[in-house]
Each structure stands twice: as C-alpha cells, then as structure tokens.
Amino acid sequence: MSIARNLLLRASKSPWLARQMTQRAFARRAVRKFMPGEELGDALGAAATLQSAGIGSIITRLGETLTGERNTDEVREHYISAMADVARRGLSTVISIKPTQLGLDSSMAECGRQLEALAQAAHEHGAFIWMDMEDSSYVDRTLELYERVKSVYPKTGLAMQAYLYRTPKDLERLMPLRPVVRLVKGAYAEPANVAFPKKADTDAAFVELGETLLAASKEGKAMPIFGTHDMNIVHRLVGRARSMQMTKEQFEVHMLYGIRSAEQRALTADGVGVRCLISYGSNWFPWYMRRLAERPANVWFVVKSTFA
Ligand SMILES: Cc1cc2nc3c(=O)[nH]c(=O)nc-3n(C[C@H](O)[C@H](O)[C@H](O)COP(=O)(O)OP(=O)(O)OC[C@H]3O[C@@H](n4cnc5c(N)ncnc54)[C@H](O)[C@@H]3O)c2cc1C
C-alpha cells in the first residue's frame, strides 16, 4: 500500500481531524467534488438530473459506526422517508446502507431487525436495497445478515471486496441465494494477511471474480454489478459479457458521484446499465478521506480549494 494511501486511511479514523475538517469552509468546498450537498434534497436533485440522462442512482447518508450517538431507529426512519420521497418524485433511486449505521457494532440482532424493516419498506415500493461492505472485521456478520435478508427479500444486494483473499469462497457460499453482488476493489486499510497488498493483485482478482459472476448471471444464478472507475476492467468485463451475448439486464456498472462522469454517460450511450452512488449528510469525513486515499492526487484539489 502506498505511504500516502496509508496515511490518509489512518487519518480517516481521527475524530479530532474530523471535527477540524468538517468545520472548515475550504474542506466543505472540496468535498463538493464528490457529493452534491449535505441534505437528502441535494442528493435527490442530482438523482433527477442523472435520471434524465438515462443514469440510475443509489443514495446513501454518510455516518458509519454512529451507535450511541445516533439512534438506529432514527436512521431507519430517515431511509424509510427517503424511499417515500423517491417514489413521490418518480425517481428510480434506491438506497445503500452501511450495517454499522444500523447498530452492527453493538448488536447483530438489532442491526438485523432494522435491516429487515428497511428491506420490507423497499419491497413495498418495489425498490431495491443495497448493503455496503465495511472493513474486514465486519465481513462475517455482514454475510450472515445478507443471507438472512436476501432469503426473504430477493431485491437485496451486497458489496463484496476483490482485495480480500476470502472473497472467492464467500461468493461460492452465497451462490445458492442467487446473490446480487456489487463487486468493488475495497476501500479500507487491511493487513497483508487479509487482503492483497499490491493493487495489481486486487485488479486481477476483480477480473476473475467478475468473470465468475458473469458466468453465473448467464445461467440466472447471480446478478453482477461492477462497482469501479477502472475503465480497463470495465471495458474488459463489458466486452466479455457481450461476447457471451448477455443483455443489459444481466449486469450493470456502478460508479461514485463526481468520478468518471463522462465515462458514465458514454457507457449509458453504449447501452450499458449505469448507476451512480450519491452520498449526502454532514458526517462525511471518514468517507471523504477514503476517496482521497483512492487517488492521493485528489489532495491537490483540496489544497487548491483552500485558495478558491
Ligand atoms: C458504486 C460503488 C460502491 C462502493 N461500495 C463500496 C463498499 O461497499 N465497500 C468498499 O470497501 N468499497 C466500496 N467502494 C469503493 C471501492 O472499493 C474503491 O475503493 C473505489 O471504487 C476505487 O477503486 P476503483 O475500482 O475505482 O479503481 P482504482 O484502480 O482505484 O481507480 C481507477 C481509476 O478511477 C479513478 N478514480 C478512482 N477513485 C477515484 C477518486 N476517489 N477520485 C478520483 N478518481 C478516482 C482514477 O482515475 C483511477 O485511476 C465502492 C465503489 C463504487 C464505485
């Protein structure tokens, strides 16, 4: 892992830095590159613009490991009312949640109860629900929760991380459920006994897992979503899907708001299903530091924003 990436990921865990940064005007300006605003209305406004360009959206309110500070009932109610807003506006936007937002740190049972309530609300709207994958200490519990929710609510998807050595086995375990998988490279600082330290190995694992998912999708046994801005990988997997005569409904590409926007439009024009994940909320610091860590050159953008 590069020194810059390591430093940024360590900084993402500092409450002191979080307090400093979220109060500074330059940091709030810089974060706008990756999020349209802190309010739900900002995210839904951006979702409407994307929808008119044929790009779908996913929304997520930032705020992980907030147990104790924020009641999980409040988080659940926020998302339930967000789903109602989405329906009222005629949007096809769906929600994505981090299990720790729903209390995974304190109670698996509580988190499962809240997740099921959200999946039920999504079901009533005919909508989808996504579960993010957090750091490796949560993977066992998140897989168990996914199995529980997916067996009752088929329109539930899970992010899986290509950088983890365990992911091929985890994917095999989920296959009987016909999983909907958002394959991502992985955004957290993980030790070398858990995840590939070299980016090239993660990239290779992504392609291999992507091909496994495409083969399963072809047989109706999984739905693959490629959650990456790596255009080499995207073109390779889209090309593979096309060589297998797969349709738009059999795979999708998801990217983050503000990253590779032109490519999101180009893929859409080329007939690929694309969705954009839009974040909002005031608790953006750890998430923002992970975005900087993905591309340390982004730090220069922050520096420039200081003088804007
Ligand atoms: C829809 C979606 C959902 C995600 N959900 C999760 C999750 O649940 N759990 C999880 O651990 N991770 C998640 N991630 C993050 C993911 O793990 C990676 O950290 C992130 O996508 C960067 O890796 P990459 O695949 O884009 O490839 P990289 O090889 O890192 O990047 C490829 C190219 O994309 C561009 N790029 C990538 N990141 C940035 C950036 N921040 N700013 C500007 N340009 C950039 C650069 O040009 C770069 O060269 C998600 C990502 C996406 C797109």
The ligand as a MOL file (V3000), in Angstrom:
LIG
                    3D

  0  0  0     0  0            999 V3000
M  V30 BEGIN CTAB
M  V30 COUNTS 53 58 0 0 0
M  V30 BEGIN ATOM
M  V30 1 C -20.6880 2.1660 -6.5730 0
M  V30 2 C -19.5630 1.9040 -5.6250 0
M  V30 3 C -19.8270 1.3860 -4.3680 0
M  V30 4 C -18.7810 1.1090 -3.4970 0
M  V30 5 N -19.0520 0.4710 -2.3100 0
M  V30 6 C -18.0210 0.0610 -1.5470 0
M  V30 7 C -18.2400 -0.7490 -0.3940 0
M  V30 8 O -19.3840 -1.0730 -0.0480 0
M  V30 9 N -17.1670 -1.1380 0.3270 0
M  V30 10 C -15.8820 -0.8090 -0.0350 0
M  V30 11 O -14.9360 -1.2290 0.6370 0
M  V30 12 N -15.6470 -0.0230 -1.0970 0
M  V30 13 C -16.6720 0.4170 -1.8650 0
M  V30 14 N -16.4190 1.1810 -2.9670 0
M  V30 15 C -15.0630 1.7580 -3.1680 0
M  V30 16 C -14.1260 0.7860 -3.8760 0
M  V30 17 O -13.7770 -0.2760 -3.0190 0
M  V30 18 C -12.8410 1.5020 -4.3220 0
M  V30 19 O -12.1550 1.9960 -3.2030 0
M  V30 20 C -13.0590 2.6480 -5.2770 0
M  V30 21 O -14.0640 2.3670 -6.2000 0
M  V30 22 C -11.7470 2.9870 -6.0690 0
M  V30 23 O -11.3420 1.8850 -6.7970 0
M  V30 24 P -11.6190 1.7110 -8.3670 0
M  V30 25 O -12.2610 0.3780 -8.5490 0
M  V30 26 O -12.4020 2.8270 -8.8970 0
M  V30 27 O -10.2280 1.5270 -9.0310 0
M  V30 28 P -8.8690 2.3460 -8.9410 0
M  V30 29 O -7.8590 1.4850 -9.6100 0
M  V30 30 O -8.6080 2.8010 -7.5460 0
M  V30 31 O -9.1780 3.6020 -9.8280 0
M  V30 32 C -9.2930 3.5380 -11.2250 0
M  V30 33 C -9.2840 4.9630 -11.7700 0
M  V30 34 O -10.5030 5.6000 -11.3830 0
M  V30 35 C -10.2790 6.9340 -10.9730 0
M  V30 36 N -10.5900 7.0710 -9.5310 0
M  V30 37 C -10.7760 6.0810 -8.6240 0
M  V30 38 N -11.0670 6.5910 -7.4110 0
M  V30 39 C -11.0520 7.9300 -7.5700 0
M  V30 40 C -11.2680 9.0010 -6.6890 0
M  V30 41 N -11.5650 8.8210 -5.4000 0
M  V30 42 N -11.1720 10.2630 -7.1810 0
M  V30 43 C -10.9000 10.4860 -8.4920 0
M  V30 44 N -10.6720 9.4990 -9.3750 0
M  V30 45 C -10.7550 8.2390 -8.9210 0
M  V30 46 C -8.8100 7.2300 -11.1900 0
M  V30 47 O -8.6480 7.7890 -12.4720 0
M  V30 48 C -8.1860 5.8580 -11.1610 0
M  V30 49 O -7.0180 5.8000 -11.8810 0
M  V30 50 C -17.4470 1.4470 -3.8650 0
M  V30 51 C -17.1890 1.9870 -5.1290 0
M  V30 52 C -18.2090 2.1980 -6.0100 0
M  V30 53 C -17.8890 2.7420 -7.3600 0
M  V30 END ATOM
M  V30 BEGIN BOND
M  V30 1 1 1 2
M  V30 2 1 2 3
M  V30 3 2 2 52
M  V30 4 2 3 4
M  V30 5 1 4 5
M  V30 6 1 4 50
M  V30 7 2 5 6
M  V30 8 1 6 7
M  V30 9 1 6 13
M  V30 10 2 7 8
M  V30 11 1 7 9
M  V30 12 1 9 10
M  V30 13 2 10 11
M  V30 14 1 10 12
M  V30 15 2 12 13
M  V30 16 1 13 14
M  V30 17 1 14 15
M  V30 18 1 14 50
M  V30 19 1 15 16
M  V30 20 1 16 17
M  V30 21 1 16 18
M  V30 22 1 18 19
M  V30 23 1 18 20
M  V30 24 1 20 21
M  V30 25 1 20 22
M  V30 26 1 22 23
M  V30 27 1 23 24
M  V30 28 2 24 25
M  V30 29 1 24 26
M  V30 30 1 24 27
M  V30 31 1 27 28
M  V30 32 2 28 29
M  V30 33 1 28 30
M  V30 34 1 28 31
M  V30 35 1 31 32
M  V30 36 1 32 33
M  V30 37 1 33 34
M  V30 38 1 33 48
M  V30 39 1 34 35
M  V30 40 1 35 36
M  V30 41 1 35 46
M  V30 42 1 36 37
M  V30 43 1 36 45
M  V30 44 2 37 38
M  V30 45 1 38 39
M  V30 46 1 39 40
M  V30 47 2 39 45
M  V30 48 1 40 41
M  V30 49 2 40 42
M  V30 50 1 42 43
M  V30 51 2 43 44
M  V30 52 1 44 45
M  V30 53 1 46 47
M  V30 54 1 46 48
M  V30 55 1 48 49
M  V30 56 2 50 51
M  V30 57 1 51 52
M  V30 58 1 52 53
M  V30 END BOND
M  V30 END CTAB
M  END
